[in-house]
Structure formats: structure tokens, C-alpha cells
Amino acid sequence: MLDDNKHSEAMKVWLTEREFHDLCILAMKDDRKPGEMLRVIVRRSMYGTIGGTESEVHGANRPEAE
């Protein structure tokens, strides 16, 4: 079975300056790094908006979420 918990597969993506700039703006608005935002965009494109985000169970532990 495919593992959906660990991000182990890397890809190199070539973007225009405009695409990268706009990606960075989206990432800042969503409080993410550009690479993480790109992964979220790809996931939303493949699985829709409901399946595009990870469940809270698999999210990172944050100090404010104690």
C-alpha cells in the first residue's frame, strides 16, 4: 500500500519568475514555505479541495497547539 504520511519523493520544477513570485505570495498568505505550498496546490488539483489538505492527525506539532 502507498504511504501517504511521509513526504519522501522529490521533484524539481522549473517556474518562470512570475510563477515563482505568485507562488511565494500564496505561500505567505497561507503561512507556508513555497515548496510546501506547491505540494498543497498539486494535492488539491489531484484530490479536490476537501482531500487537498492533510488531516490534523498527520500535521506537525506546534507549541501553540498543546
mmCIF file of the N, C-alpha and C atoms, coordinates in Angstrom:
data_MODEL
# 
_entry.id   MODEL 
# 
loop_
_atom_site.group_PDB 
_atom_site.id 
_atom_site.type_symbol 
_atom_site.label_atom_id 
_atom_site.label_alt_id 
_atom_site.label_comp_id 
_atom_site.label_asym_id 
_atom_site.label_entity_id 
_atom_site.label_seq_id 
_atom_site.pdbx_PDB_ins_code 
_atom_site.Cartn_x 
_atom_site.Cartn_y 
_atom_site.Cartn_z 
_atom_site.occupancy 
_atom_site.B_iso_or_equiv 
_atom_site.pdbx_formal_charge 
_atom_site.auth_seq_id 
_atom_site.auth_comp_id 
_atom_site.auth_asym_id 
_atom_site.auth_atom_id 
_atom_site.pdbx_PDB_model_num 
ATOM 1   N N  . MET A 1 1  ? 0.844   -1.175 0.000   1.00 0.00 ? 1  MET A N  1 
ATOM 2   C CA . MET A 1 1  ? 0.000   0.000  0.000   1.00 0.00 ? 1  MET A CA 1 
ATOM 3   C C  . MET A 1 1  ? 0.892   1.242  0.000   1.00 0.00 ? 1  MET A C  1 
ATOM 4   N N  . LEU A 1 2  ? 0.481   2.263  -0.707  1.00 0.00 ? 2  LEU A N  1 
ATOM 5   C CA . LEU A 1 2  ? 1.250   3.503  -0.782  1.00 0.00 ? 2  LEU A CA 1 
ATOM 6   C C  . LEU A 1 2  ? 1.134   4.288  0.514   1.00 0.00 ? 2  LEU A C  1 
ATOM 7   N N  . ASP A 1 3  ? 2.264   4.839  0.975   1.00 0.00 ? 3  ASP A N  1 
ATOM 8   C CA . ASP A 1 3  ? 2.298   5.606  2.219   1.00 0.00 ? 3  ASP A CA 1 
ATOM 9   C C  . ASP A 1 3  ? 1.962   7.062  1.931   1.00 0.00 ? 3  ASP A C  1 
ATOM 10  N N  . ASP A 1 4  ? 0.933   7.586  2.581   1.00 0.00 ? 4  ASP A N  1 
ATOM 11  C CA . ASP A 1 4  ? 0.513   8.972  2.399   1.00 0.00 ? 4  ASP A CA 1 
ATOM 12  C C  . ASP A 1 4  ? 0.907   9.831  3.599   1.00 0.00 ? 4  ASP A C  1 
ATOM 13  N N  . ASN A 1 5  ? 1.723   9.300  4.499   1.00 0.00 ? 5  ASN A N  1 
ATOM 14  C CA . ASN A 1 5  ? 2.103   10.028 5.706   1.00 0.00 ? 5  ASN A CA 1 
ATOM 15  C C  . ASN A 1 5  ? 3.447   10.726 5.578   1.00 0.00 ? 5  ASN A C  1 
ATOM 16  N N  . LYS A 1 6  ? 4.366   10.163 4.837   1.00 0.00 ? 6  LYS A N  1 
ATOM 17  C CA . LYS A 1 6  ? 5.719   10.700 4.752   1.00 0.00 ? 6  LYS A CA 1 
ATOM 18  C C  . LYS A 1 6  ? 5.970   11.251 3.350   1.00 0.00 ? 6  LYS A C  1 
ATOM 19  N N  . HIS A 1 7  ? 6.502   12.460 3.289   1.00 0.00 ? 7  HIS A N  1 
ATOM 20  C CA . HIS A 1 7  ? 6.825   13.083 2.004   1.00 0.00 ? 7  HIS A CA 1 
ATOM 21  C C  . HIS A 1 7  ? 8.247   12.683 1.627   1.00 0.00 ? 7  HIS A C  1 
ATOM 22  N N  . SER A 1 8  ? 8.380   11.610 0.866   1.00 0.00 ? 8  SER A N  1 
ATOM 23  C CA . SER A 1 8  ? 9.699   11.049 0.573   1.00 0.00 ? 8  SER A CA 1 
ATOM 24  C C  . SER A 1 8  ? 10.121  11.197 -0.881  1.00 0.00 ? 8  SER A C  1 
ATOM 25  N N  . GLU A 1 9  ? 9.227   11.629 -1.741  1.00 0.00 ? 9  GLU A N  1 
ATOM 26  C CA . GLU A 1 9  ? 9.531   11.721 -3.172  1.00 0.00 ? 9  GLU A CA 1 
ATOM 27  C C  . GLU A 1 9  ? 9.778   13.178 -3.558  1.00 0.00 ? 9  GLU A C  1 
ATOM 28  N N  . ALA A 1 10 ? 10.925  13.445 -4.156  1.00 0.00 ? 10 ALA A N  1 
ATOM 29  C CA . ALA A 1 10 ? 11.298  14.812 -4.541  1.00 0.00 ? 10 ALA A CA 1 
ATOM 30  C C  . ALA A 1 10 ? 11.136  15.012 -6.042  1.00 0.00 ? 10 ALA A C  1 
ATOM 31  N N  . MET A 1 11 ? 10.793  16.243 -6.418  1.00 0.00 ? 11 MET A N  1 
ATOM 32  C CA . MET A 1 11 ? 10.689  16.627 -7.832  1.00 0.00 ? 11 MET A CA 1 
ATOM 33  C C  . MET A 1 11 ? 11.298  18.001 -8.005  1.00 0.00 ? 11 MET A C  1 
ATOM 34  N N  . LYS A 1 12 ? 11.917  18.215 -9.134  1.00 0.00 ? 12 LYS A N  1 
ATOM 35  C CA . LYS A 1 12 ? 12.438  19.536 -9.462  1.00 0.00 ? 12 LYS A CA 1 
ATOM 36  C C  . LYS A 1 12 ? 11.470  20.167 -10.459 1.00 0.00 ? 12 LYS A C  1 
ATOM 37  N N  . VAL A 1 13 ? 11.055  21.389 -10.180 1.00 0.00 ? 13 VAL A N  1 
ATOM 38  C CA . VAL A 1 13 ? 10.076  22.081 -11.030 1.00 0.00 ? 13 VAL A CA 1 
ATOM 39  C C  . VAL A 1 13 ? 10.688  23.389 -11.510 1.00 0.00 ? 13 VAL A C  1 
ATOM 40  N N  . TRP A 1 14 ? 10.606  23.647 -12.786 1.00 0.00 ? 14 TRP A N  1 
ATOM 41  C CA . TRP A 1 14 ? 11.091  24.898 -13.348 1.00 0.00 ? 14 TRP A CA 1 
ATOM 42  C C  . TRP A 1 14 ? 9.914   25.853 -13.504 1.00 0.00 ? 14 TRP A C  1 
ATOM 43  N N  . LEU A 1 15 ? 9.990   27.011 -12.843 1.00 0.00 ? 15 LEU A N  1 
ATOM 44  C CA . LEU A 1 15 ? 8.943   28.023 -12.897 1.00 0.00 ? 15 LEU A CA 1 
ATOM 45  C C  . LEU A 1 15 ? 9.499   29.308 -13.501 1.00 0.00 ? 15 LEU A C  1 
ATOM 46  N N  . THR A 1 16 ? 8.617   30.100 -14.080 1.00 0.00 ? 16 THR A N  1 
ATOM 47  C CA . THR A 1 16 ? 9.030   31.427 -14.521 1.00 0.00 ? 16 THR A CA 1 
ATOM 48  C C  . THR A 1 16 ? 9.177   32.312 -13.291 1.00 0.00 ? 16 THR A C  1 
ATOM 49  N N  . GLU A 1 17 ? 9.791   33.461 -13.440 1.00 0.00 ? 17 GLU A N  1 
ATOM 50  C CA . GLU A 1 17 ? 9.911   34.386 -12.314 1.00 0.00 ? 17 GLU A CA 1 
ATOM 51  C C  . GLU A 1 17 ? 8.529   34.790 -11.808 1.00 0.00 ? 17 GLU A C  1 
ATOM 52  N N  . ARG A 1 18 ? 7.608   35.002 -12.727 1.00 0.00 ? 18 ARG A N  1 
ATOM 53  C CA . ARG A 1 18 ? 6.236   35.390 -12.368 1.00 0.00 ? 18 ARG A CA 1 
ATOM 54  C C  . ARG A 1 18 ? 5.541   34.288 -11.572 1.00 0.00 ? 18 ARG A C  1 
ATOM 55  N N  . GLU A 1 19 ? 5.673   33.044 -12.044 1.00 0.00 ? 19 GLU A N  1 
ATOM 56  C CA . GLU A 1 19 ? 5.052   31.910 -11.341 1.00 0.00 ? 19 GLU A CA 1 
ATOM 57  C C  . GLU A 1 19 ? 5.624   31.763 -9.942  1.00 0.00 ? 19 GLU A C  1 
ATOM 58  N N  . PHE A 1 20 ? 6.956   31.887 -9.815  1.00 0.00 ? 20 PHE A N  1 
ATOM 59  C CA . PHE A 1 20 ? 7.579   31.755 -8.511  1.00 0.00 ? 20 PHE A CA 1 
ATOM 60  C C  . PHE A 1 20 ? 7.147   32.882 -7.582  1.00 0.00 ? 20 PHE A C  1 
ATOM 61  N N  . HIS A 1 21 ? 7.091   34.095 -8.098  1.00 0.00 ? 21 HIS A N  1 
ATOM 62  C CA . HIS A 1 21 ? 6.650   35.245 -7.300  1.00 0.00 ? 21 HIS A CA 1 
ATOM 63  C C  . HIS A 1 21 ? 5.235   35.040 -6.791  1.00 0.00 ? 21 HIS A C  1 
ATOM 64  N N  . ASP A 1 22 ? 4.334   34.633 -7.691  1.00 0.00 ? 22 ASP A N  1 
ATOM 65  C CA . ASP A 1 22 ? 2.943   34.414 -7.297  1.00 0.00 ? 22 ASP A CA 1 
ATOM 66  C C  . ASP A 1 22 ? 2.814   33.253 -6.317  1.00 0.00 ? 22 ASP A C  1 
ATOM 67  N N  . LEU A 1 23 ? 3.625   32.209 -6.498  1.00 0.00 ? 23 LEU A N  1 
ATOM 68  C CA . LEU A 1 23 ? 3.637   31.087 -5.565  1.00 0.00 ? 23 LEU A CA 1 
ATOM 69  C C  . LEU A 1 23 ? 4.065   31.552 -4.178  1.00 0.00 ? 23 LEU A C  1 
ATOM 70  N N  . CYS A 1 24 ? 5.076   32.408 -4.120  1.00 0.00 ? 24 CYS A N  1 
ATOM 71  C CA . CYS A 1 24 ? 5.548   32.936 -2.833  1.00 0.00 ? 24 CYS A CA 1 
ATOM 72  C C  . CYS A 1 24 ? 4.479   33.775 -2.147  1.00 0.00 ? 24 CYS A C  1 
ATOM 73  N N  . ILE A 1 25 ? 3.725   34.540 -2.919  1.00 0.00 ? 25 ILE A N  1 
ATOM 74  C CA . ILE A 1 25 ? 2.628   35.331 -2.347  1.00 0.00 ? 25 ILE A CA 1 
ATOM 75  C C  . ILE A 1 25 ? 1.565   34.409 -1.763  1.00 0.00 ? 25 ILE A C  1 
ATOM 76  N N  . LEU A 1 26 ? 1.182   33.363 -2.506  1.00 0.00 ? 26 LEU A N  1 
ATOM 77  C CA . LEU A 1 26 ? 0.211   32.395 -1.992  1.00 0.00 ? 26 LEU A CA 1 
ATOM 78  C C  . LEU A 1 26 ? 0.730   31.718 -0.730  1.00 0.00 ? 26 LEU A C  1 
ATOM 79  N N  . ALA A 1 27 ? 2.006   31.374 -0.732  1.00 0.00 ? 27 ALA A N  1 
ATOM 80  C CA . ALA A 1 27 ? 2.606   30.699 0.423   1.00 0.00 ? 27 ALA A CA 1 
ATOM 81  C C  . ALA A 1 27 ? 2.583   31.606 1.649   1.00 0.00 ? 27 ALA A C  1 
ATOM 82  N N  . MET A 1 28 ? 2.915   32.885 1.482   1.00 0.00 ? 28 MET A N  1 
ATOM 83  C CA . MET A 1 28 ? 2.899   33.817 2.612   1.00 0.00 ? 28 MET A CA 1 
ATOM 84  C C  . MET A 1 28 ? 1.495   33.964 3.183   1.00 0.00 ? 28 MET A C  1 
ATOM 85  N N  . LYS A 1 29 ? 0.509   34.032 2.304   1.00 0.00 ? 29 LYS A N  1 
ATOM 86  C CA . LYS A 1 29 ? -0.884  34.172 2.759   1.00 0.00 ? 29 LYS A CA 1 
ATOM 87  C C  . LYS A 1 29 ? -1.343  32.956 3.553   1.00 0.00 ? 29 LYS A C  1 
ATOM 88  N N  . ASP A 1 30 ? -0.797  31.797 3.220   1.00 0.00 ? 30 ASP A N  1 
ATOM 89  C CA . ASP A 1 30 ? -1.190  30.549 3.874   1.00 0.00 ? 30 ASP A CA 1 
ATOM 90  C C  . ASP A 1 30 ? -0.181  30.118 4.948   1.00 0.00 ? 30 ASP A C  1 
ATOM 91  N N  . ASP A 1 31 ? 0.782   30.983 5.248   1.00 0.00 ? 31 ASP A N  1 
ATOM 92  C CA . ASP A 1 31 ? 1.824   30.727 6.244   1.00 0.00 ? 31 ASP A CA 1 
ATOM 93  C C  . ASP A 1 31 ? 2.549   29.407 5.971   1.00 0.00 ? 31 ASP A C  1 
ATOM 94  N N  . ARG A 1 32 ? 3.019   29.266 4.722   1.00 0.00 ? 32 ARG A N  1 
ATOM 95  C CA . ARG A 1 32 ? 3.742   28.070 4.312   1.00 0.00 ? 32 ARG A CA 1 
ATOM 96  C C  . ARG A 1 32 ? 5.007   28.469 3.566   1.00 0.00 ? 32 ARG A C  1 
ATOM 97  N N  . LYS A 1 33 ? 5.903   27.524 3.401   1.00 0.00 ? 33 LYS A N  1 
ATOM 98  C CA . LYS A 1 33 ? 7.062   27.711 2.541   1.00 0.00 ? 33 LYS A CA 1 
ATOM 99  C C  . LYS A 1 33 ? 6.610   27.480 1.103   1.00 0.00 ? 33 LYS A C  1 
ATOM 100 N N  . PRO A 1 34 ? 7.289   28.089 0.121   1.00 0.00 ? 34 PRO A N  1 
ATOM 101 C CA . PRO A 1 34 ? 6.869   27.912 -1.281  1.00 0.00 ? 34 PRO A CA 1 
ATOM 102 C C  . PRO A 1 34 ? 6.799   26.447 -1.717  1.00 0.00 ? 34 PRO A C  1 
ATOM 103 N N  . GLY A 1 35 ? 7.765   25.631 -1.315  1.00 0.00 ? 35 GLY A N  1 
ATOM 104 C CA . GLY A 1 35 ? 7.740   24.215 -1.695  1.00 0.00 ? 35 GLY A CA 1 
ATOM 105 C C  . GLY A 1 35 ? 6.548   23.476 -1.116  1.00 0.00 ? 35 GLY A C  1 
ATOM 106 N N  . GLU A 1 36 ? 6.205   23.787 0.120   1.00 0.00 ? 36 GLU A N  1 
ATOM 107 C CA . GLU A 1 36 ? 5.042   23.162 0.758   1.00 0.00 ? 36 GLU A CA 1 
ATOM 108 C C  . GLU A 1 36 ? 3.752   23.631 0.088   1.00 0.00 ? 36 GLU A C  1 
ATOM 109 N N  . MET A 1 37 ? 3.704   24.922 -0.272  1.00 0.00 ? 37 MET A N  1 
ATOM 110 C CA . MET A 1 37 ? 2.519   25.444 -0.948  1.00 0.00 ? 37 MET A CA 1 
ATOM 111 C C  . MET A 1 37 ? 2.324   24.767 -2.295  1.00 0.00 ? 37 MET A C  1 
ATOM 112 N N  . LEU A 1 38 ? 3.417   24.542 -3.009  1.00 0.00 ? 38 LEU A N  1 
ATOM 113 C CA . LEU A 1 38 ? 3.326   23.856 -4.298  1.00 0.00 ? 38 LEU A CA 1 
ATOM 114 C C  . LEU A 1 38 ? 2.785   22.447 -4.121  1.00 0.00 ? 38 LEU A C  1 
ATOM 115 N N  . ARG A 1 39 ? 3.234   21.760 -3.066  1.00 0.00 ? 39 ARG A N  1 
ATOM 116 C CA . ARG A 1 39 ? 2.728   20.406 -2.801  1.00 0.00 ? 39 ARG A CA 1 
ATOM 117 C C  . ARG A 1 39 ? 1.237   20.439 -2.504  1.00 0.00 ? 39 ARG A C  1 
ATOM 118 N N  . VAL A 1 40 ? 0.782   21.435 -1.746  1.00 0.00 ? 40 VAL A N  1 
ATOM 119 C CA . VAL A 1 40 ? -0.632  21.568 -1.422  1.00 0.00 ? 40 VAL A CA 1 
ATOM 120 C C  . VAL A 1 40 ? -1.447  21.849 -2.686  1.00 0.00 ? 40 VAL A C  1 
ATOM 121 N N  . ILE A 1 41 ? -0.924  22.709 -3.559  1.00 0.00 ? 41 ILE A N  1 
ATOM 122 C CA . ILE A 1 41 ? -1.623  23.020 -4.814  1.00 0.00 ? 41 ILE A CA 1 
ATOM 123 C C  . ILE A 1 41 ? -1.761  21.772 -5.677  1.00 0.00 ? 41 ILE A C  1 
ATOM 124 N N  . VAL A 1 42 ? -0.688  21.000 -5.779  1.00 0.00 ? 42 VAL A N  1 
ATOM 125 C CA . VAL A 1 42 ? -0.737  19.763 -6.569  1.00 0.00 ? 42 VAL A CA 1 
ATOM 126 C C  . VAL A 1 42 ? -1.729  18.791 -5.952  1.00 0.00 ? 42 VAL A C  1 
ATOM 127 N N  . ARG A 1 43 ? -1.694  18.663 -4.634  1.00 0.00 ? 43 ARG A N  1 
ATOM 128 C CA . ARG A 1 43 ? -2.610  17.742 -3.942  1.00 0.00 ? 43 ARG A CA 1 
ATOM 129 C C  . ARG A 1 43 ? -4.070  18.156 -4.146  1.00 0.00 ? 43 ARG A C  1 
ATOM 130 N N  . ARG A 1 44 ? -4.348  19.459 -4.045  1.00 0.00 ? 44 ARG A N  1 
ATOM 131 C CA . ARG A 1 44 ? -5.713  19.949 -4.268  1.00 0.00 ? 44 ARG A CA 1 
ATOM 132 C C  . ARG A 1 44 ? -6.155  19.708 -5.700  1.00 0.00 ? 44 ARG A C  1 
ATOM 133 N N  . SER A 1 45 ? -5.238  19.850 -6.633  1.00 0.00 ? 45 SER A N  1 
ATOM 134 C CA . SER A 1 45 ? -5.559  19.614 -8.042  1.00 0.00 ? 45 SER A CA 1 
ATOM 135 C C  . SER A 1 45 ? -5.906  18.147 -8.283  1.00 0.00 ? 45 SER A C  1 
ATOM 136 N N  . MET A 1 46 ? -5.189  17.251 -7.616  1.00 0.00 ? 46 MET A N  1 
ATOM 137 C CA . MET A 1 46 ? -5.426  15.825 -7.820  1.00 0.00 ? 46 MET A CA 1 
ATOM 138 C C  . MET A 1 46 ? -6.629  15.310 -7.047  1.00 0.00 ? 46 MET A C  1 
ATOM 139 N N  . TYR A 1 47 ? -6.837  15.804 -5.817  1.00 0.00 ? 47 TYR A N  1 
ATOM 140 C CA . TYR A 1 47 ? -7.851  15.221 -4.944  1.00 0.00 ? 47 TYR A CA 1 
ATOM 141 C C  . TYR A 1 47 ? -8.998  16.158 -4.597  1.00 0.00 ? 47 TYR A C  1 
ATOM 142 N N  . GLY A 1 48 ? -8.989  17.374 -5.098  1.00 0.00 ? 48 GLY A N  1 
ATOM 143 C CA . GLY A 1 48 ? -10.054 18.320 -4.790  1.00 0.00 ? 48 GLY A CA 1 
ATOM 144 C C  . GLY A 1 48 ? -9.758  19.096 -3.523  1.00 0.00 ? 48 GLY A C  1 
ATOM 145 N N  . THR A 1 49 ? -10.579 20.056 -3.229  1.00 0.00 ? 49 THR A N  1 
ATOM 146 C CA . THR A 1 49 ? -10.307 20.922 -2.086  1.00 0.00 ? 49 THR A CA 1 
ATOM 147 C C  . THR A 1 49 ? -10.479 20.212 -0.760  1.00 0.00 ? 49 THR A C  1 
ATOM 148 N N  . ILE A 1 50 ? -11.370 19.234 -0.676  1.00 0.00 ? 50 ILE A N  1 
ATOM 149 C CA . ILE A 1 50 ? -11.569 18.524 0.591   1.00 0.00 ? 50 ILE A CA 1 
ATOM 150 C C  . ILE A 1 50 ? -10.389 17.603 0.878   1.00 0.00 ? 50 ILE A C  1 
ATOM 151 N N  . GLY A 1 51 ? -9.925  16.871 -0.120  1.00 0.00 ? 51 GLY A N  1 
ATOM 152 C CA . GLY A 1 51 ? -8.802  15.961 0.064   1.00 0.00 ? 51 GLY A CA 1 
ATOM 153 C C  . GLY A 1 51 ? -7.452  16.620 -0.128  1.00 0.00 ? 51 GLY A C  1 
ATOM 154 N N  . GLY A 1 52 ? -7.426  17.923 -0.368  1.00 0.00 ? 52 GLY A N  1 
ATOM 155 C CA . GLY A 1 52 ? -6.185  18.624 -0.656  1.00 0.00 ? 52 GLY A CA 1 
ATOM 156 C C  . GLY A 1 52 ? -5.329  18.924 0.543   1.00 0.00 ? 52 GLY A C  1 
ATOM 157 N N  . THR A 1 53 ? -5.935  18.948 1.724   1.00 0.00 ? 53 THR A N  1 
ATOM 158 C CA . THR A 1 53 ? -5.146  19.214 2.931   1.00 0.00 ? 53 THR A CA 1 
ATOM 159 C C  . THR A 1 53 ? -5.017  17.934 3.730   1.00 0.00 ? 53 THR A C  1 
ATOM 160 N N  . GLU A 1 54 ? -3.967  17.876 4.501   1.00 0.00 ? 54 GLU A N  1 
ATOM 161 C CA . GLU A 1 54 ? -3.758  16.698 5.324   1.00 0.00 ? 54 GLU A CA 1 
ATOM 162 C C  . GLU A 1 54 ? -4.661  16.758 6.545   1.00 0.00 ? 54 GLU A C  1 
ATOM 163 N N  . SER A 1 55 ? -4.938  15.622 7.108   1.00 0.00 ? 55 SER A N  1 
ATOM 164 C CA . SER A 1 55 ? -5.716  15.602 8.336   1.00 0.00 ? 55 SER A CA 1 
ATOM 165 C C  . SER A 1 55 ? -4.871  16.118 9.485   1.00 0.00 ? 55 SER A C  1 
ATOM 166 N N  . GLU A 1 56 ? -5.495  16.584 10.535  1.00 0.00 ? 56 GLU A N  1 
ATOM 167 C CA . GLU A 1 56 ? -4.775  17.124 11.687  1.00 0.00 ? 56 GLU A CA 1 
ATOM 168 C C  . GLU A 1 56 ? -3.930  16.062 12.386  1.00 0.00 ? 56 GLU A C  1 
ATOM 169 N N  . VAL A 1 57 ? -4.291  14.807 12.234  1.00 0.00 ? 57 VAL A N  1 
ATOM 170 C CA . VAL A 1 57 ? -3.555  13.719 12.873  1.00 0.00 ? 57 VAL A CA 1 
ATOM 171 C C  . VAL A 1 57 ? -2.130  13.661 12.360  1.00 0.00 ? 57 VAL A C  1 
ATOM 172 N N  . HIS A 1 58 ? -1.928  13.970 11.077  1.00 0.00 ? 58 HIS A N  1 
ATOM 173 C CA . HIS A 1 58 ? -0.611  13.870 10.464  1.00 0.00 ? 58 HIS A CA 1 
ATOM 174 C C  . HIS A 1 58 ? 0.111   15.206 10.418  1.00 0.00 ? 58 HIS A C  1 
ATOM 175 N N  . GLY A 1 59 ? -0.455  16.264 10.985  1.00 0.00 ? 59 GLY A N  1 
ATOM 176 C CA . GLY A 1 59 ? 0.166   17.580 10.954  1.00 0.00 ? 59 GLY A CA 1 
ATOM 177 C C  . GLY A 1 59 ? 1.353   17.673 11.902  1.00 0.00 ? 59 GLY A C  1 
ATOM 178 N N  . ALA A 1 60 ? 2.094   18.741 11.752  1.00 0.00 ? 60 ALA A N  1 
ATOM 179 C CA . ALA A 1 60 ? 3.255   18.966 12.611  1.00 0.00 ? 60 ALA A CA 1 
ATOM 180 C C  . ALA A 1 60 ? 2.796   19.430 13.992  1.00 0.00 ? 60 ALA A C  1 
ATOM 181 N N  . ASN A 1 61 ? 3.563   19.075 14.990  1.00 0.00 ? 61 ASN A N  1 
ATOM 182 C CA . ASN A 1 61 ? 3.267   19.528 16.348  1.00 0.00 ? 61 ASN A CA 1 
ATOM 183 C C  . ASN A 1 61 ? 3.749   20.958 16.497  1.00 0.00 ? 61 ASN A C  1 
ATOM 184 N N  . ARG A 1 62 ? 2.890   21.839 16.953  1.00 0.00 ? 62 ARG A N  1 
ATOM 185 C CA . ARG A 1 62 ? 3.256   23.216 17.179  1.00 0.00 ? 62 ARG A CA 1 
ATOM 186 C C  . ARG A 1 62 ? 3.120   23.530 18.653  1.00 0.00 ? 62 ARG A C  1 
ATOM 187 N N  . PRO A 1 63 ? 3.974   24.398 19.177  1.00 0.00 ? 63 PRO A N  1 
ATOM 188 C CA . PRO A 1 63 ? 3.899   24.730 20.601  1.00 0.00 ? 63 PRO A CA 1 
ATOM 189 C C  . PRO A 1 63 ? 2.562   25.322 21.010  1.00 0.00 ? 63 PRO A C  1 
ATOM 190 N N  . GLU A 1 64 ? 1.939   26.109 20.109  1.00 0.00 ? 64 GLU A N  1 
ATOM 191 C CA . GLU A 1 64 ? 0.670   26.744 20.466  1.00 0.00 ? 64 GLU A CA 1 
ATOM 192 C C  . GLU A 1 64 ? -0.508  25.775 20.442  1.00 0.00 ? 64 GLU A C  1 
ATOM 193 N N  . ALA A 1 65 ? -0.304  24.555 19.930  1.00 0.00 ? 65 ALA A N  1 
ATOM 194 C CA . ALA A 1 65 ? -1.389  23.579 19.815  1.00 0.00 ? 65 ALA A CA 1 
ATOM 195 C C  . ALA A 1 65 ? -1.332  22.540 20.929  1.00 0.00 ? 65 ALA A C  1 
ATOM 196 N N  . GLU A 1 66 ? -0.860  22.942 22.109  1.00 0.00 ? 66 GLU A N  1 
ATOM 197 C CA . GLU A 1 66 ? -0.721  21.976 23.212  1.00 0.00 ? 66 GLU A CA 1 
ATOM 198 C C  . GLU A 1 66 ? -2.024  21.543 23.788  1.00 0.00 ? 66 GLU A C  1 
# 
